Amino acid sequence: AKVFYTEKDLLDAIEARDIVEGDVVVLPFQGPAGAPGMPEMLTPTDAIMGAGYQKVALITDGRFSGGTSGPCIGHIEMEAYNGGALGAIQNGDIVEIDIPNRTLTVKLSDAEIKERLKTVKAPERKLTPLLESYRKKFT
């Protein structure tokens, strides 16, 4: 896995060609509370496809519309901001996507995930009072 905590960091890595075929790109903290508001993930998927990648997957707790193409898994719950396992994934972890069996697995034990989640911190985001109120409804 290659983990990015902001869309900008992911887009910069795509532009710098720091991603290689076969990578699973993880973009946590994009869900209703984490972002907040669950932004559309079309820009990252378009950037991956536009860079010519054919075998790069994107997994996120953000949302996708009907315009997404390629191996993308979104709307993952429980979202990372609220303690979901997506937040425990780190660079170098092995993530297995089995489409026929509809499974997404990170090669970590439950104990490893639990231990990692103790230290996970959401990226700082400056929020307006309205968005702060919105976030509280989802935590």
C-alpha positions in Angstrom: 0.0 0.0 0.0 0.9 3.6 -0.5 -1.0 5.8 1.9 -1.8 9.5 1.4 -3.7 11.6 3.9 -4.7 14.4 1.5 -5.8 14.5 -2.1 -3.1 17.0 -2.9 -0.3 14.6 -1.7 -1.8 11.8 -3.8 -2.0 14.1 -6.9 1.6 15.2 -6.3 2.8 11.6 -6.1 0.9 10.7 -9.3 2.5 13.7 -11.1 6.0 12.7 -9.8 5.4 9.1 -10.9 6.0 7.9 -7.3 3.3 5.3 -7.9 4.0 2.1 -9.8 1.7 -0.5 -11.5 0.4 -2.9 -8.9 0.2 -0.3 -6.1 -2.8 0.0 -3.9 -3.3 3.7 -3.1 -5.0 4.4 0.2 -6.7 7.7 0.8 -8.3 7.6 4.3 -10.1 10.4 6.2 -12.3 11.4 3.3 -15.6 10.2 4.7 -18.5 12.2 6.1 -16.7 13.2 9.4 -13.1 13.0 8.2 -13.2 15.4 5.2 -16.0 16.4 6.3 -18.8 16.1 3.9 -17.5 13.1 1.9 -16.0 14.8 -1.2 -16.2 13.2 -4.6 -13.0 11.2 -5.4 -13.2 11.7 -9.2 -10.1 13.9 -9.3 -7.8 11.2 -7.9 -9.3 8.5 -10.1 -9.0 10.7 -13.2 -5.4 11.5 -12.4 -4.6 7.8 -12.0 -6.2 7.0 -15.4 -4.8 10.1 -17.0 -1.3 9.2 -16.0 -1.7 5.9 -17.9 -1.9 3.5 -15.0 -3.7 0.3 -15.7 -3.1 -1.7 -12.5 -3.3 0.9 -9.7 -6.2 0.5 -7.3 -7.6 3.3 -5.1 -9.3 2.6 -1.8 -10.9 5.3 0.3 -13.7 6.1 2.7 -14.6 8.9 0.4 -17.3 8.6 -2.3 -17.4 7.9 -6.0 -20.0 8.8 -8.5 -20.8 7.0 -11.7 -17.8 8.7 -13.5 -15.2 6.6 -11.7 -13.2 4.1 -13.7 -10.6 1.5 -12.9 -10.2 -0.6 -9.7 -11.6 1.8 -7.1 -13.2 0.9 -3.8 -14.9 3.7 -1.9 -17.5 4.4 0.8 -15.5 2.2 3.2 -17.1 2.1 6.6 -16.4 2.5 9.5 -14.5 5.6 8.2 -10.9 6.2 9.4 -11.9 9.4 11.2 -14.1 7.3 13.5 -11.6 4.5 14.1 -12.1 2.4 11.0 -9.4 -0.1 10.0 -8.7 1.9 6.9 -6.8 4.3 9.1 -4.4 1.5 10.3 -3.0 0.9 6.9 0.6 2.1 6.4 3.0 2.4 3.5 4.3 -1.1 2.6 1.3 -3.0 3.9 0.0 -5.8 1.7 -3.6 -5.1 0.6 -5.5 -7.8 -1.3 -8.5 -7.1 -3.5 -10.5 -10.1 -4.5 -13.2 -8.9 -6.8 -14.9 -12.2 -7.6 -15.3 -12.9 -3.8 -15.9 -9.3 -3.0 -13.3 -9.0 -0.3 -10.8 -6.4 0.6 -8.1 -7.6 3.1 -5.0 -6.0 4.6 -2.5 -8.5 5.7 -2.5 -7.5 9.4 -3.8 -9.3 12.4 -6.7 -7.9 14.4 -4.3 -7.2 17.2 -1.9 -5.3 14.8 -4.9 -3.2 13.5 -6.1 -2.5 17.1 -2.6 -1.4 18.2 -2.1 0.8 15.2 -5.4 2.5 15.6 -4.3 3.7 19.1 -1.9 6.1 17.5 -3.8 7.1 14.3 -4.5 10.8 14.1 -6.6 12.5 11.5 -5.0 15.2 9.4 -5.7 18.7 10.7 -8.3 20.5 8.7 -9.3 24.1 9.3 -13.1 24.0 9.4 -15.8 26.7 9.3 -18.2 26.5 12.3 -20.8 25.0 9.9 -18.5 22.2 8.8 -17.4 21.6 12.4 -21.1 21.2 13.4 -21.6 18.9 10.5 -18.6 16.7 11.5 -19.9 16.3 15.0 -23.1 14.7 13.6 -21.0 11.9 12.2 -18.7 11.1 15.2 
